[in-house]
Amino acid sequence: MTILTSKQSLTRTTLINMGLRIAMVIIAVTLLSYWHLMSVLQSQTQEQLAKYITERGLRESSIFLLAQDNMELLKQQLLLRLQQFGEQDPQAEFDRLFVRDQDGFIQNRPELFDGTQQAGVSINKNVIITPDVRRRILTFYELATTYGIAWHNRFQDLYLIGPENMVATYWPEVPNYTQNVSKSNLDMPSEEYFLITNRQHNPARVTTWTGILYDAPGKVWLISCVKPVDLGDRHIATIGHDIILNELFDRTIADHLQGTYNFIFRDDGRLIVHPDHLNQIIKQQGNFNIAQASDPHLQRVFQLVTHKPANTIVVDNATDGEYLAVTRLQGPNWYFVTVYPKSLLATRAFQTARFIFFLGLLSVLIEVLVLFWVLRKQVARPLQAFQEATEQLANGDFTVQLDTSRQDELGRLANSFKRMAGELKVREENLATSNQQLSQEVVERKQIEVELLEARDLTEVANREKMASLGRLVAGFAHELNTPIGVALGSASALQREAQTIRHLLAQEEVDVDELLAAVTSVENGFTLTLSNLERASNLVTSFKRTAVDQTSGEMRVFRVLEVIEDTINLLHTHFKQTSIQIQVTCPHELKVNSLPGALEQILTNLLMNSLIHGFEEGQRAGQIQIVVQRQENRLHLEYSDNGKGIASEHLPKIFEPFFTTHRAHGGSGLGMYICYNLVTTQLQGTLSCESVLGQGVKFIIIFPVTAS
């Protein structure tokens, strides 16, 4: 017979009940965490997307804005140089630099032109050479040479075109470009890059952009930034850059947020670059329109982006479960779109919630193991010893062996039990002595032998009845010890009633009634004391649940601050016992406040575990943690500090943000400090701040309101 049977173990029942309740709380907290994280991630993601797409738009627009600035500067220089020429005819300089070839086109003199240090010139054979033409073509030549060389590190070429079909171009990669113009008899004023600058197509006379062009031999994408130049009401030149778009296209496809993709299109639906439609765009020389694509998703995105409300940066595409971050590239005014699938948020939230869930399960396992060890050592084994002692008493063995050195309720119960066994042994010995005396009197007084025999029989019957009653009493007490403490309390009450019955029965026998009644009264008092001690033992078991209740109830109560701190440190003792970290607590012993002890325990747990895992150098965990608490009026000030490696100054403003961590490779997310901050600011209605010097440790200052105890 044992107290720790598989179905009746007090330890097992307590652990199962506690584990199931905590597991339910963990599941609920995990679900709430997932919902909260999804809400937070949605808001943060939209803010981050808006910031990202705005910065991306500015970065990608820089080359186009620079081209427009260059054209404005070139226009001013062109007009200034022509003004400086005045009415002068620079024929000598013109003839020195240029010569008419055998086809009638005017080009650079071969002996003065190497294609890399000078601009190439081509004047159509049908152009009538006048002083005005000579002044302009010389100005074109000088500006194309000077600025073409200066700007070539960013731009493919620089050209200045006259409406008479003449051009000056700096393009060192294609030094024979102007010769090819002459051979092909190209009519440049009829090309797109010139047409979009004439008054019919550009009455506002602003800088404008051509469509994109794919150069198959060079495998490059080009776009031209062109600007008309007027002298009075006369269109005297069109100036422009060719910009290679390959790097922009490569960045659009390759440089994206994880799990997302980018694409670019024009207002009219012409697709500029898209990772899934590159072959179609190349095949149609950059004239592929979204309306032509057999892609309903792309067409929905086009409609959402082009019809979005003004000043809206992030558009919610609920149909396809994604966010669309939109910006305009200044210059060509293209749409730059980043597509962010919402499934990325669900994955991040699920991973975080799963971590919280498994961390909670691990915590429950540790708590259950610790509680099992405590209950087994402090409660189950002593109760088993009491059970064995009661069985000894029931069998007439009064040599009870119990641990009377304990200073708690079970120790005092053991002392009382041993005293009771000793008194019963004395009473049994006295009865045996009386029987022996009666037997001797039978020999001496034969006359009253029958009476003595009857008296002896009566004594033996009374003795057997007394022992049987005592056996039943002790056996019942032993049986009740196998049940939970609540049933044991009822058993003690029943034993008290049995003692009263025995006193009534024994009062009818011809023995020393007063002495026997006194003994029975002593037994009754002993069992009354047992009942009181078992009640206190029940309270002791209940106290083990205090921390779990504080953690799960979330209710305010009056508590002693030092007791909460010490409970938290004791629960984490297993983690710290393998290190040399010392924890020093300075707190008034009797300081009591009315607040949320569960929240304070969780905050201290997070801070202590953060110091243990991340606060000290790997392999050198010797250090000190200090917790200083004081009350100032109706506010509690708690300073937590360690002398570990500290936090870099550039990281301090971010430590309370979610997902921020510098220890992700060592198993950090980035949420510990975020949870502490939320507990302090939302549940405790207080403030949490951090001070740190790299290499000297960190200090957290927690201040929150409390009411008097």
C-alpha positions as semicolon CSV with decimal commas, in nm:
position;residue;x (nm);y (nm);z (nm)
1;M;0,000;0,000;0,000
2;T;0,158;0,331;-0,108
3;I;0,056;0,692;-0,112
4;L;0,173;0,750;-0,472
5;T;-0,060;0,515;-0,660
6;S;-0,108;0,585;-1,031
7;K;-0,461;0,724;-0,996
8;Q;-0,466;0,861;-0,642
9;S;-0,133;1,048;-0,623
10;L;-0,176;1,397;-0,481
11;T;0,132;1,506;-0,675
12;R;0,003;1,363;-1,003
13;T;-0,344;1,516;-0,963
14;T;-0,204;1,858;-0,873
15;L;0,043;1,856;-1,165
16;I;-0,221;1,749;-1,419
17;N;-0,470;2,013;-1,307
18;M;-0,208;2,286;-1,301
19;G;-0,053;2,180;-1,635
20;L;-0,390;2,169;-1,815
21;R;-0,491;2,514;-1,693
22;I;-0,159;2,673;-1,781
23;A;-0,165;2,502;-2,124
24;M;-0,508;2,652;-2,191
25;V;-0,375;2,994;-2,095
26;I;-0,073;2,948;-2,325
27;I;-0,298;2,854;-2,618
28;A;-0,518;3,160;-2,556
29;V;-0,215;3,387;-2,525
30;T;-0,069;3,241;-2,846
31;L;-0,391;3,310;-3,039
32;L;-0,412;3,663;-2,902
33;S;-0,044;3,716;-2,986
34;Y;-0,103;3,601;-3,345
35;W;-0,400;3,836;-3,386
36;H;-0,212;4,127;-3,227
37;L;0,101;4,064;-3,433
38;M;-0,101;4,053;-3,756
39;S;-0,259;4,388;-3,668
40;V;0,075;4,544;-3,576
41;L;0,254;4,396;-3,877
42;Q;-0,011;4,522;-4,118
43;S;0,023;4,877;-3,986
44;Q;0,403;4,865;-3,970
45;T;0,433;4,703;-4,312
46;Q;0,224;4,973;-4,476
47;E;0,432;5,244;-4,309
48;Q;0,758;5,072;-4,408
49;L;0,634;5,017;-4,763
50;A;0,539;5,383;-4,793
51;K;0,881;5,489;-4,669
52;Y;1,059;5,236;-4,889
53;I;0,875;5,323;-5,210
54;T;0,915;5,697;-5,150
55;E;1,289;5,664;-5,097
56;R;1,316;5,422;-5,391
57;G;1,132;5,666;-5,617
58;L;1,363;5,952;-5,522
59;R;1,671;5,734;-5,574
60;E;1,562;5,602;-5,912
61;S;1,451;5,951;-6,025
62;S;1,792;6,106;-5,961
63;I;1,938;6,022;-6,305
64;F;1,631;6,162;-6,482
65;L;1,631;6,481;-6,275
66;L;2,003;6,522;-6,339
67;A;1,940;6,488;-6,714
68;Q;1,673;6,759;-6,699
69;D;1,905;6,987;-6,502
70;N;2,178;6,928;-6,760
71;M;1,944;7,024;-7,042
72;E;1,849;7,349;-6,868
73;L;2,218;7,435;-6,816
74;L;2,303;7,343;-7,177
75;K;2,020;7,560;-7,310
76;Q;2,147;7,862;-7,114
77;Q;2,502;7,808;-7,238
78;L;2,382;7,770;-7,598
79;L;2,192;8,099;-7,591
80;L;2,482;8,272;-7,412
81;R;2,739;8,155;-7,672
82;L;2,517;8,261;-7,961
83;Q;2,468;8,601;-7,798
84;Q;2,846;8,636;-7,766
85;F;2,887;8,558;-8,139
86;G;2,651;8,838;-8,228
87;E;2,646;8,891;-8,608
88;Q;3,003;8,768;-8,657
89;D;3,059;8,515;-8,935
90;P;3,309;8,252;-8,805
91;Q;3,379;8,111;-9,152
92;A;3,754;8,065;-9,096
93;E;3,703;7,853;-8,783
94;F;3,422;7,667;-8,955
95;D;3,642;7,583;-9,256
96;R;3,929;7,480;-9,027
97;L;3,723;7,222;-8,843
98;F;3,482;7,094;-9,107
99;V;3,488;6,987;-9,471
100;R;3,228;6,876;-9,729
101;D;3,269;6,509;-9,826
102;Q;3,220;6,354;-10,169
103;D;2,848;6,297;-10,095
104;G;2,793;6,664;-10,021
105;F;2,758;6,628;-9,638
106;I;2,970;6,851;-9,416
107;Q;3,162;6,658;-9,146
108;N;3,469;6,687;-8,920
109;R;3,803;6,706;-9,095
110;P;3,949;6,355;-9,056
111;E;4,291;6,479;-8,946
112;L;4,135;6,671;-8,653
113;F;3,883;6,411;-8,540
114;D;3,952;6,091;-8,341
115;G;3,596;6,029;-8,214
116;T;3,678;6,040;-7,842
117;Q;3,802;6,394;-7,771
118;Q;3,576;6,591;-8,007
119;A;3,210;6,595;-8,092
120;G;3,114;6,459;-8,433
121;V;2,933;6,694;-8,676
122;S;2,703;6,615;-8,967
123;I;2,525;6,876;-9,186
124;N;2,285;6,750;-9,450
125;K;2,392;6,822;-9,807
126;N;2,070;7,017;-9,868
127;V;2,136;7,269;-9,589
128;I;2,227;7,615;-9,716
129;I;2,535;7,726;-9,522
130;T;2,478;8,076;-9,386
131;P;2,661;8,274;-9,114
132;D;2,375;8,175;-8,877
133;V;2,426;7,807;-8,957
134;R;2,802;7,839;-8,908
135;R;2,755;8,017;-8,571
136;R;2,512;7,754;-8,446
137;I;2,704;7,448;-8,565
138;L;3,028;7,581;-8,410
139;T;2,840;7,644;-8,084
140;F;2,687;7,294;-8,106
141;Y;3,034;7,146;-8,161
142;E;3,197;7,331;-7,867
143;L;2,915;7,255;-7,622
144;A;2,886;6,889;-7,723
145;T;3,263;6,847;-7,684
146;T;3,291;7,030;-7,351
147;Y;2,981;6,897;-7,173
148;G;2,977;6,560;-7,347
149;I;3,317;6,473;-7,198
150;A;3,217;6,611;-6,855
151;W;2,886;6,422;-6,841
152;H;2,992;6,100;-7,009
153;N;3,044;5,914;-6,679
154;R;2,665;5,929;-6,622
155;F;2,515;5,963;-6,970
156;Q;2,560;5,768;-7,292
157;D;2,589;6,068;-7,522
158;L;2,506;6,437;-7,575
159;Y;2,362;6,582;-7,896
160;L;2,244;6,917;-8,032
161;I;2,021;6,904;-8,344
162;G;1,925;7,192;-8,570
163;P;1,588;7,195;-8,749
164;E;1,780;7,226;-9,077
165;N;1,886;6,857;-9,031
166;M;2,227;6,912;-8,877
167;V;2,371;6,765;-8,558
168;A;2,671;6,774;-8,325
169;T;2,707;6,457;-8,111
170;Y;2,955;6,340;-7,849
171;W;2,936;5,959;-7,841
172;P;3,284;5,807;-7,800
173;E;3,149;5,448;-7,805
174;V;3,013;5,514;-8,158
175;P;3,269;5,756;-8,311
176;N;3,134;5,701;-8,663
177;Y;2,776;5,794;-8,569
178;T;2,779;6,123;-8,768
179;Q;2,931;5,948;-9,070
180;N;2,651;5,690;-9,054
181;V;2,399;5,974;-9,039
182;S;2,546;6,112;-9,362
183;K;2,553;5,775;-9,535
184;S;2,193;5,694;-9,437
185;N;2,077;6,047;-9,526
186;L;1,884;6,043;-9,193
187;D;1,613;6,305;-9,162
188;M;1,657;6,383;-8,791
189;P;1,374;6,644;-8,765
190;S;1,130;6,362;-8,846
191;E;1,254;6,135;-8,566
192;E;1,066;6,104;-8,234
193;Y;1,337;6,274;-8,031
194;F;1,301;6,590;-8,246
195;L;0,930;6,577;-8,324
196;I;0,831;6,586;-7,955
197;T;1,014;6,920;-7,920
198;N;0,852;7,112;-8,209
199;R;0,578;7,362;-8,137
200;Q;0,302;7,136;-8,263
201;H;0,381;6,857;-8,015
202;N;0,538;7,069;-7,739
203;P;0,368;7,407;-7,725
204;A;0,477;7,456;-7,362
205;R;0,843;7,427;-7,471
206;V;0,939;7,205;-7,177
207;T;1,187;6,923;-7,133
208;T;1,027;6,597;-7,242
209;W;1,108;6,227;-7,281
210;T;1,089;5,978;-7,564
211;G;0,962;5,622;-7,540
212;I;1,208;5,345;-7,458
213;L;1,410;5,183;-7,735
214;Y;1,583;4,843;-7,729
215;D;1,918;4,840;-7,909
216;A;1,946;4,472;-8,009
217;P;2,315;4,476;-8,118
218;G;2,423;4,647;-7,799
219;K;2,155;4,469;-7,588
220;V;2,077;4,795;-7,412
221;W;1,758;4,985;-7,338
222;L;1,764;5,362;-7,408
223;I;1,549;5,665;-7,342
224;S;1,613;6,024;-7,454
225;C;1,571;6,340;-7,250
226;V;1,522;6,628;-7,501
227;K;1,457;6,999;-7,471
228;P;1,368;7,260;-7,734
229;V;1,576;7,579;-7,757
230;D;1,410;7,888;-7,906
231;L;1,560;8,220;-8,000
232;G;1,267;8,454;-7,991
233;D;0,990;8,273;-8,178
234;R;1,232;8,059;-8,380
235;H;1,313;7,697;-8,292
236;I;1,691;7,690;-8,334
237;A;1,788;7,361;-8,171
238;T;1,683;7,043;-7,992
239;I;1,931;6,926;-7,726
240;G;1,930;6,589;-7,553
241;H;2,084;6,301;-7,364
242;D;2,049;5,927;-7,427
243;I;2,025;5,738;-7,096
244;I;2,094;5,364;-7,075
245;L;1,819;5,196;-6,869
246;N;1,978;4,853;-6,818
247;E;2,093;4,930;-6,463
248;L;1,749;5,069;-6,372
249;F;1,582;4,756;-6,515
250;D;1,827;4,527;-6,337
251;R;1,769;4,706;-6,005
252;T;1,393;4,694;-6,056
253;I;1,402;4,316;-6,099
254;A;1,684;4,219;-5,862
255;D;1,674;4,486;-5,589
256;H;1,349;4,420;-5,403
257;L;1,222;4,344;-5,056
258;Q;1,228;3,975;-4,969
259;G;0,923;3,799;-5,109
260;T;0,816;4,100;-5,322
261;Y;0,873;4,214;-5,681
262;N;0,881;4,549;-5,866
263;F;0,769;4,665;-6,209
264;I;0,736;4,994;-6,404
265;F;0,473;5,114;-6,651
266;R;0,350;5,435;-6,816
267;D;0,018;5,618;-6,780
268;D;-0,099;5,477;-7,114
269;G;-0,041;5,118;-6,994
270;R;0,286;5,061;-7,180
271;L;0,488;4,817;-6,969
272;I;0,846;4,939;-6,917
273;V;0,987;4,649;-6,716
274;H;0,829;4,348;-6,544
275;P;1,006;4,030;-6,423
276;D;0,741;3,805;-6,585
277;H;0,706;3,986;-6,920
278;L;1,063;4,074;-7,023
279;N;1,054;3,859;-7,338
280;Q;0,731;4,020;-7,458
281;I;0,865;4,371;-7,389
282;I;1,185;4,296;-7,585
283;K;0,994;4,130;-7,868
284;Q;0,775;4,438;-7,915
285;Q;1,065;4,687;-7,883
286;G;0,926;4,838;-7,562
287;N;0,573;4,886;-7,703
288;F;0,407;4,606;-7,505
289;N;0,085;4,731;-7,343
290;I;-0,075;4,588;-7,028
291;A;-0,407;4,567;-7,212
292;Q;-0,243;4,317;-7,450
293;A;-0,130;4,089;-7,165
294;S;-0,338;3,780;-7,091
295;D;-0,279;3,853;-6,723
296;P;-0,595;3,961;-6,535
297;H;-0,393;4,015;-6,216
298;L;-0,165;4,266;-6,393
299;Q;-0,466;4,443;-6,542
300;R;-0,631;4,470;-6,196
301;V;-0,311;4,617;-6,055
302;F;-0,301;4,872;-6,341
303;Q;-0,659;4,982;-6,266
304;L;-0,598;5,008;-5,890
305;V;-0,277;5,209;-5,933
306;T;-0,402;5,451;-6,201
307;H;-0,730;5,515;-6,014
308;K;-0,594;5,537;-5,660
309;P;-0,692;5,842;-5,449
310;A;-0,451;6,133;-5,449
311;N;-0,171;6,120;-5,190
312;T;-0,228;5,746;-5,139
313;I;0,101;5,559;-5,142
314;V;0,001;5,204;-5,041
315;V;-0,304;5,048;-5,211
316;D;-0,478;4,742;-5,065
317;N;-0,540;4,483;-5,339
318;A;-0,788;4,275;-5,140
319;T;-0,880;4,057;-5,441
320;D;-0,527;3,919;-5,479
321;G;-0,424;3,947;-5,112
322;E;-0,142;4,196;-5,153
323;Y;-0,032;4,555;-5,095
324;L;0,072;4,780;-5,386
325;A;0,330;5,047;-5,296
326;V;0,324;5,317;-5,566
327;T;0,549;5,609;-5,657
328;R;0,618;5,816;-5,971
329;L;0,966;5,839;-6,124
330;Q;1,021;6,209;-6,186
331;G;1,121;6,295;-6,540
332;P;0,947;6,033;-6,757
333;N;0,674;6,024;-6,487
334;W;0,654;5,644;-6,488
335;Y;0,473;5,440;-6,223
336;F;0,712;5,238;-6,003
337;V;0,516;4,966;-5,818
338;T;0,624;4,720;-5,546
339;V;0,391;4,420;-5,496
340;Y;0,395;4,291;-5,135
341;P;0,198;3,963;-5,078
342;K;0,005;3,964;-4,750
343;S;0,104;3,601;-4,699
344;L;0,444;3,732;-4,584
345;L;0,271;3,896;-4,285
346;A;0,088;3,575;-4,195
347;T;0,414;3,380;-4,211
348;R;0,595;3,627;-3,984
349;A;0,305;3,639;-3,739
350;F;0,276;3,258;-3,736
351;Q;0,649;3,213;-3,676
352;T;0,642;3,458;-3,385
353;A;0,326;3,304;-3,237
354;R;0,477;2,956;-3,274
355;F;0,787;3,073;-3,088
356;I;0,569;3,214;-2,809
357;F;0,371;2,889;-2,797
358;F;0,676;2,662;-2,771
359;L;0,838;2,897;-2,522
360;G;0,523;2,875;-2,312
361;L;0,520;2,495;-2,334
362;L;0,884;2,488;-2,229
363;S;0,802;2,714;-1,935
364;V;0,513;2,486;-1,834
365;L;0,739;2,180;-1,854
366;I;1,000;2,347;-1,636
367;E;0,737;2,465;-1,385
368;V;0,575;2,120;-1,370
369;L;0,911;1,949;-1,320
370;V;1,006;2,194;-1,045
371;L;0,665;2,156;-0,880
372;F;0,685;1,776;-0,912
373;W;1,023;1,774;-0,742
374;V;0,904;2,006;-0,465
375;L;0,578;1,817;-0,403
376;R;0,753;1,481;-0,411
377;K;1,023;1,586;-0,168
378;Q;0,827;1,819;0,061
379;V;0,480;1,660;0,065
380;A;0,450;1,315;-0,096
381;R;0,741;1,145;0,082
382;P;0,647;1,278;0,430
383;L;0,284;1,167;0,374
384;Q;0,407;0,822;0,270
385;A;0,606;0,806;0,594
386;F;0,287;0,892;0,789
387;Q;0,102;0,615;0,606
388;E;0,365;0,358;0,697
389;A;0,359;0,479;1,059
390;T;-0,019;0,436;1,084
391;E;0,012;0,081;0,947
392;Q;0,272;0,010;1,218
393;L;0,031;0,136;1,485
394;A;-0,251;-0,076;1,341
395;N;-0,023;-0,385;1,372
396;G;0,069;-0,302;1,729
397;D;0,421;-0,173;1,651
398;F;0,474;0,153;1,840
399;T;0,837;0,214;1,726
400;V;0,742;0,491;1,481
401;Q;1,024;0,652;1,278
402;L;0,931;1,000;1,141
403;D;1,133;1,309;1,043
404;T;1,080;1,545;1,336
405;S;1,361;1,785;1,236
406;R;1,144;1,983;0,990
407;Q;1,034;2,327;1,109
408;D;0,708;2,334;0,913
409;E;0,357;2,193;0,969
410;L;0,456;1,840;0,864
411;G;0,742;1,847;1,114
412;R;0,510;1,950;1,396
413;L;0,259;1,684;1,287
414;A;0,536;1,420;1,303
415;N;0,622;1,527;1,660
416;S;0,257;1,504;1,765
417;F;0,219;1,164;1,598
418;K;0,527;1,026;1,774
419;R;0,402;1,156;2,110
420;M;0,067;0,988;2,048
421;A;0,241;0,657;1,963
422;G;0,452;0,684;2,280
423;E;0,149;0,743;2,497
424;L;-0,034;0,447;2,340
425;K;0,270;0,228;2,408
426;V;0,271;0,333;2,775
427;R;-0,099;0,257;2,806
428;E;-0,047;-0,086;2,645
429;E;0,238;-0,167;2,883
430;N;0,029;-0,061;3,181
431;L;-0,252;-0,291;3,069
432;A;-0,007;-0,581;3,034
433;T;0,123;-0,518;3,387
434;S;-0,230;-0,517;3,522
435;N;-0,301;-0,852;3,357
436;Q;0,013;-1,001;3,507
437;Q;-0,087;-0,884;3,856
438;L;-0,431;-1,039;3,816
439;S;-0,277;-1,375;3,722
440;Q;-0,060;-1,374;4,035
441;E;-0,363;-1,306;4,255
442;V;-0,537;-1,617;4,112
443;V;-0,264;-1,841;4,261
444;E;-0,280;-1,672;4,601
445;R;-0,658;-1,657;4,625
446;K;-0,807;-1,976;4,496
447;Q;-1,132;-1,888;4,655
448;I;-1,191;-1,606;4,419
449;E;-1,034;-1,786;4,118
450;V;-1,355;-1,782;3,921
451;E;-1,400;-1,412;3,985
452;L;-1,038;-1,344;3,891
453;L;-1,073;-1,555;3,576
454;E;-1,388;-1,368;3,485
455;A;-1,217;-1,040;3,560
456;R;-0,921;-1,144;3,346
457;D;-1,154;-1,251;3,066
458;L;-1,337;-0,924;3,085
459;T;-1,009;-0,739;3,082
460;E;-0,888;-0,929;2,778
461;V;-1,218;-0,875;2,597
462;A;-1,205;-0,506;2,678
463;N;-0,841;-0,494;2,570
464;R;-0,916;-0,670;2,238
465;E;-1,210;-0,441;2,174
466;K;-0,999;-0,140;2,257
467;M;-0,718;-0,257;2,026
468;A;-0,967;-0,344;1,753
469;S;-1,123;-0,002;1,781
470;L;-0,778;0,156;1,782
471;G;-0,679;-0,056;1,480
472;R;-0,988;0,049;1,291
473;L;-0,921;0,412;1,391
474;V;-0,557;0,402;1,274
475;A;-0,640;0,198;0,961
476;G;-0,909;0,450;0,867
477;F;-0,661;0,733;0,927
478;A;-0,399;0,551;0,709
479;H;-0,655;0,493;0,431
480;E;-0,762;0,860;0,428
481;L;-0,400;0,974;0,389
482;N;-0,405;0,815;0,041
483;T;-0,669;1,061;-0,077
484;P;-0,617;1,433;-0,159
485;I;-0,566;1,667;0,134
486;G;-0,932;1,767;0,119
487;V;-1,041;1,403;0,187
488;A;-0,771;1,374;0,455
489;L;-0,932;1,668;0,638
490;G;-1,264;1,482;0,640
491;S;-1,090;1,166;0,767
492;A;-0,937;1,357;1,055
493;S;-1,284;1,479;1,153
494;A;-1,411;1,115;1,142
495;L;-1,122;0,999;1,362
496;Q;-1,218;1,268;1,612
497;R;-1,571;1,127;1,626
498;E;-1,428;0,769;1,666
499;A;-1,222;0,885;1,961
500;Q;-1,537;1,021;2,127
501;T;-1,709;0,683;2,069
502;I;-1,419;0,492;2,228
503;R;-1,429;0,722;2,528
504;H;-1,797;0,642;2,567
505;L;-1,744;0,264;2,538
506;L;-1,443;0,248;2,768
507;A;-1,628;0,448;3,028
508;Q;-1,851;0,136;3,083
509;E;-1,559;-0,100;3,179
510;E;-1,427;-0,178;3,528
511;V;-1,090;-0,021;3,486
512;D;-0,929;0,295;3,606
513;V;-1,186;0,507;3,426
514;D;-1,030;0,842;3,503
515;E;-0,690;0,739;3,377
516;L;-0,834;0,575;3,063
517;L;-1,057;0,872;2,993
518;A;-0,757;1,101;3,027
519;A;-0,566;0,887;2,778
520;V;-0,854;0,889;2,533
521;T;-0,887;1,263;2,580
522;S;-0,518;1,295;2,495
523;V;-0,577;1,092;2,177
524;E;-0,868;1,315;2,090
525;N;-0,655;1,626;2,140
526;G;-0,380;1,475;1,927
527;F;-0,619;1,411;1,640
528;T;-0,762;1,761;1,676
529;L;-0,407;1,891;1,641
530;T;-0,363;1,661;1,335
531;L;-0,672;1,819;1,174
532;S;-0,529;2,167;1,232
533;N;-0,190;2,069;1,090
534;L;-0,345;1,906;0,781
535;E;-0,536;2,228;0,718
536;R;-0,210;2,417;0,730
537;A;-0,051;2,155;0,499
538;S;-0,333;2,222;0,252
539;N;-0,255;2,594;0,271
540;L;0,111;2,512;0,209
541;V;0,024;2,323;-0,112
542;T;-0,202;2,611;-0,217
543;S;0,084;2,856;-0,180
544;F;0,270;2,678;-0,462
545;K;0,001;2,804;-0,697
546;R;0,049;3,172;-0,607
547;T;0,289;3,259;-0,885
548;A;0,081;3,079;-1,150
549;V;-0,236;3,258;-1,033
550;D;-0,061;3,598;-1,040
551;Q;0,066;3,529;-1,391
552;T;-0,272;3,422;-1,531
553;S;-0,534;3,625;-1,340
554;G;-0,405;3,973;-1,426
555;E;-0,586;4,117;-1,122
556;M;-0,459;4,388;-0,890
557;R;-0,383;4,292;-0,532
558;V;-0,176;4,409;-0,240
559;F;0,160;4,234;-0,235
560;R;0,503;4,267;-0,082
561;V;0,744;4,386;-0,354
562;L;1,046;4,201;-0,214
563;E;0,846;3,876;-0,206
564;V;0,762;3,908;-0,581
565;I;1,128;3,980;-0,665
566;E;1,254;3,685;-0,460
567;D;0,989;3,449;-0,607
568;T;1,096;3,547;-0,958
569;I;1,465;3,496;-0,880
570;N;1,395;3,158;-0,717
571;L;1,197;3,040;-1,022
572;L;1,495;3,132;-1,243
573;H;1,751;2,979;-1,008
574;T;1,801;2,679;-1,241
575;H;1,911;2,912;-1,524
576;F;2,161;3,108;-1,314
577;K;2,312;2,826;-1,108
578;Q;2,558;2,728;-1,387
579;T;2,699;3,085;-1,404
580;S;2,891;3,315;-1,171
581;I;2,637;3,595;-1,204
582;Q;2,546;3,749;-0,868
583;I;2,205;3,912;-0,817
584;Q;2,185;4,187;-0,553
585;V;1,844;4,318;-0,443
586;T;1,794;4,641;-0,248
587;C;1,430;4,678;-0,144
588;P;1,257;4,769;0,187
589;H;1,147;4,442;0,347
590;E;0,797;4,556;0,436
591;L;0,725;4,764;0,124
592;K;0,373;4,669;0,011
593;V;0,183;4,813;-0,285
594;N;-0,145;4,758;-0,463
595;S;-0,070;4,676;-0,828
596;L;-0,026;4,386;-1,071
597;P;0,229;4,135;-0,933
598;G;0,197;3,909;-1,238
599;A;0,303;4,187;-1,475
600;L;0,598;4,281;-1,250
601;E;0,709;3,913;-1,233
602;Q;0,699;3,881;-1,613
603;I;0,896;4,206;-1,662
604;L;1,166;4,096;-1,416
605;T;1,178;3,750;-1,579
606;N;1,235;3,902;-1,923
607;L;1,505;4,140;-1,795
608;L;1,688;3,864;-1,604
609;M;1,677;3,622;-1,900
610;N;1,791;3,899;-2,137
611;S;2,094;3,968;-1,917
612;L;2,168;3,596;-1,887
613;I;2,146;3,521;-2,261
614;H;2,266;3,844;-2,424
615;G;2,402;4,072;-2,150
616;F;2,743;3,910;-2,096
617;E;3,018;3,798;-2,332
618;E;3,003;3,435;-2,448
619;G;3,198;3,212;-2,211
620;Q;3,250;3,496;-1,961
621;R;2,927;3,509;-1,765
622;A;3,078;3,628;-1,440
623;G;2,909;3,952;-1,350
624;Q;2,660;4,128;-1,130
625;I;2,294;4,224;-1,159
626;Q;2,145;4,487;-0,927
627;I;1,777;4,553;-0,858
628;V;1,707;4,868;-0,652
629;V;1,348;4,950;-0,548
630;Q;1,217;5,253;-0,367
631;R;0,882;5,421;-0,331
632;Q;0,844;5,795;-0,393
633;E;0,499;5,918;-0,297
634;N;0,252;5,714;-0,503
635;R;0,503;5,585;-0,758
636;L;0,733;5,287;-0,746
637;H;1,086;5,336;-0,885
638;L;1,268;5,019;-0,992
639;E;1,619;5,032;-1,138
640;Y;1,753;4,714;-1,301
641;S;2,119;4,713;-1,410
642;D;2,399;4,476;-1,504
643;N;2,771;4,527;-1,566
644;G;2,773;4,330;-1,892
645;K;2,873;4,433;-2,242
646;G;2,605;4,703;-2,278
647;I;2,423;4,835;-2,585
648;A;2,569;5,046;-2,866
649;S;2,436;5,403;-2,870
650;E;2,297;5,371;-3,222
651;H;2,080;5,077;-3,110
652;L;1,934;5,240;-2,795
653;P;1,647;5,424;-2,972
654;K;1,530;5,095;-3,128
655;I;1,547;4,840;-2,846
656;F;1,176;4,867;-2,763
657;E;1,068;4,822;-3,126
658;P;0,921;4,488;-3,228
659;F;1,150;4,257;-3,428
660;F;1,456;4,460;-3,351
661;T;1,748;4,251;-3,226
662;T;2,122;4,242;-3,272
663;H;2,135;3,875;-3,163
664;R;1,914;3,713;-3,428
665;A;2,194;3,471;-3,516
666;H;2,196;3,356;-3,152
667;G;1,824;3,303;-3,139
668;G;1,713;3,674;-3,068
669;S;1,344;3,826;-3,305
670;G;1,365;4,126;-3,120
671;L;1,036;4,093;-2,899
672;G;1,164;4,059;-2,517
673;M;1,211;4,431;-2,467
674;Y;0,898;4,503;-2,671
675;I;0,689;4,285;-2,436
676;C;0,846;4,454;-2,129
677;Y;0,768;4,796;-2,274
678;N;0,405;4,701;-2,338
679;L;0,362;4,555;-1,988
680;V;0,502;4,871;-1,825
681;T;0,316;5,124;-2,039
682;T;-0,019;4,944;-2,083
683;Q;-0,074;4,724;-1,778
684;L;0,126;4,917;-1,516
685;Q;0,053;5,258;-1,678
686;G;0,415;5,359;-1,626
687;T;0,733;5,439;-1,815
688;L;1,035;5,230;-1,916
689;S;1,366;5,385;-2,023
690;C;1,714;5,253;-2,089
691;E;2,065;5,387;-2,035
692;S;2,380;5,212;-2,151
693;V;2,749;5,262;-2,221
694;L;2,907;5,004;-2,449
695;G;3,133;4,775;-2,247
696;Q;3,004;4,900;-1,908
697;G;2,657;4,746;-1,886
698;V;2,298;4,858;-1,911
699;K;2,038;5,014;-1,680
700;F;1,657;4,996;-1,716
701;I;1,448;5,245;-1,517
702;I;1,086;5,147;-1,450
703;I;0,844;5,394;-1,288
704;F;0,476;5,315;-1,240
705;P;0,194;5,437;-1,014
706;V;0,083;5,235;-0,711
707;T;-0,170;5,283;-0,433
708;A;-0,108;5,244;-0,064
709;S;-0,135;4,894;0,077
